[in-house]
């Protein structure tokens, strides 16, 4: 399988021709909402890979955009979500915007004890890493219940190295989760239309296209609280007219 814009070039072309049966309908969603479907589908796919069941504890490590989406779809699946991150502002966002009841700062010296208390001694049966950080992945092994599923959404570029005895004694299942399928995209769209996901929570910054060069660097600073920065499609009507002329 080769994904356009991932494995092969083409994601930045002005025009791209694809078979109509591969397209998804917008279902009346706005351009801003539709722009969030793909990143949210990554988390939705990870949750589906984990086969999250109603009532079980799901620990999501990393409260970046992908991790936040993962929390949303773990909640929609009926999981009791626990957010783990080193950024207190992101953890507050999880509580205030996403309704995540349990949050833990990963720099706390008693993470395992806090998880033990939240889960009534059972520990999470699903652990999902959305950081791609080797240290976070290694630590996560210690947070798993017996028989837990460990899903890696985040991708770290080196070798995957962890304590085998710790992983082995729990009879754990290790899975990776990459990209998403049409089923995941449709699930995200339906969840948006049903009001289960509020896209405005994610769009924290909006700029016009000509402002991107001046604003981009500031988006990389955690102090500015960027979740998703949306570039306004100010030229969309002009683009539609050009597309119409080209088809005539």
N, C-alpha and C positions, 0 to 999 in steps of 0.2 A: 504494500500500500504506500502511495506517495501523496502527501498532503500539500496542496498549493500554498506557497508562502511559508512552509515549514521544511519539507524535503526538497522542493523544487521552487525556483523563482517564479514570481508572478503576482504576489500579494499586493504590490504597489502599482500595478498597471492601471492605466486610465480606463481601458475596456478589457473585460475578461468574458469569454464565451464558455458557458457550461451547459450541460443537458438540463432541460427544464425539470425533469423528475428529481433532480438532486437539490432543488431549491425548496426552502421552507417559506410558507406564507406568513406575513407579518401579523395577521389576526388583529389588525387595527391598532397595534402598539405604535408609540411614537418612535421617531428616529433615535432619541436618547435611550429609550427602553430597549430597542432592538440592538443597539450597540453593546448592551450589557449581556445579551443572551449567550454569546460565545464564552466569555469568562465565567459566567455563572454555571454554564453547562459542564465546565471542568470539575467543579465541586460536585455537581449532581451526578456525574459519571463515577467519581470516587465513592460517593455514598452508595450508589447502586452496586459497585464492585464489592463493597463491604457488606452488602445485604443487611443494612441496618433494620433491626426489628423494633417494634413499639415497646417502649419502656426500658430499653437497655441504655447503659451509659456509654456515650461517645466522646472521647477526648480528641479535640482538634488542636494540633500544635501549629501555631502561626496564625496571627490575626491580620495578615495582609489581605488584599482583595480576593485571592483564591481561597484562603482559609475562611474568610467571612462568608463567602458563598457556600462553602462546604458546611459551615455551621447551619446556615439557613436550610439546606436540603436534608441535613441530618435531623433537624427539628421537624421538618415537614414529614419525614419518614417515621416520626414518633419517638426519636431518640431523646434522651436526657443529655443535653450538650454541655460539655465542660470546655472552656476556652483557656489555652495556655500560651502566654506570650511574655516577652520581656518589656513590652511597652505598656505602661499603665493607661495612657490615653487610648490606645487601641482596645484595651480590656474594658475601659469605661464605655467605649463605643459599642462593644458587644452587648453590654448590659442595657444601655439606654436606647439603642437603635434596633437591636436584633432580639432583645428579650432573652438573652442568655443568662440563666440564673447563676451559674457557677463559673467564676473566673479565677485564675491563679497566675501569679507572676512567676515565670520560670526561674528567676534569680533567687527566689525564696529558698532558704535552706531546708524547708520541710515540705517540698512538693509531694513526695510520696505519702506523708502523713495526711496532708490535706485531701488528696485523692481517696485515701483510705476512709476518711471521715465522710466525705461526700457520697461515696458508693456503699456505705455501711459495711466496709471491710472486704468488699468483693473486687474492687478495682475495675476500671473500664474494660468492657468486652470488645469494644472497637476503639482502636487508636489510629488516627489519620495524621500523617505528617504533611504539612503544607509549607515547610520551610526550605527543604533541600539542604539543610545544614547537618553536617556529619555528627556534630556533638549532640544536636537535638534528637537525631535518629538513634544514637547510642543510648541516650538517657531514656528515650521512650520505651525501650525494652523493659525497663524496671517499673513502668506504669501499667503494665498489661495484666489482665486477669488470666487465670488458667483457661486455655483454649481460645484466647482472644485472637481477633483478626487485626493485622497491622497493615495499613494501606499507605503506600508512598505515592503521594501526588507531587510533592516537591521533588525536584531532580537535582542531585548533587553530581558534579562532573567527575569525581574521582571514583576509586574503588569503594564498594559497599562493605564496610568492616564493622562487625558488632560482636558482642560476647555470645558465643554459641551456646555455652551451658545455660546462661540466663534465658536465652530464647528457647532452647530445647526443652528445658524442664517445664515450661508452660504449655507445651504442645501447641505452639503458636502457628498461625497461618500468615505468611508474608505475601503480599500482593502489590503490584505496581498499577498505577492508573494514569493513562496518557490520553490527552485530548478528550473527545466526546463523540457520541454517535447521534444519529437523527432522533432516536428515542429520547436521549437526554435533552436535545434542543427542544423537542416538543414538550417535554415535561417542564422545562423552564418557562416556555411561553404560556402554557396552561396555568402554571403557578402564578405568573405575573397577572394574567387576566382574572384569576380567582382572588387576587388580593393577598395571596400567601407570601409574596415577596414584594417589598416596596422599593422600586428602583431608585427613587430619590434619595434613599439612605446612602447610596454608593456614590452618587454624583456630588462631590464636595466642591469642585472647581469647574468653571466654564469659561472658555476664552474663544475669541474669534481666531480664525486660521492665521491671520497676519500677526497675531500676538504670540503665537507659539514660540518663536525664536527668543523672545524676551522672557517668557514665563517658564519655559521648560526646566531650566536649572533649579528653580525654586520648588518644583514638584518633587525633586529628589531629596529635599530636606525634610526629615521626619517632623520637625517642629511645626511645619505648615499644615500638618494633618490631612494630607492628600490621600483619599481612598481611590477615587477615579476622577481624572481630569477629562472633561469632555470638550472636544474641539467642535465649535458650532459650524454646521454645514451652511454657511452663509451663501454659498454659490450653488445650492442644490437646485434651485429653479433654473438657473442658467445651464446647469448640467443636464437637466431633463430636456430642455429645449434642444441642446446639441445632440442628445441621444435620439430625440424624435427626428431631427433633420437627417441624422446618419441612417436611420431606418427607412427613410422615404426613397 
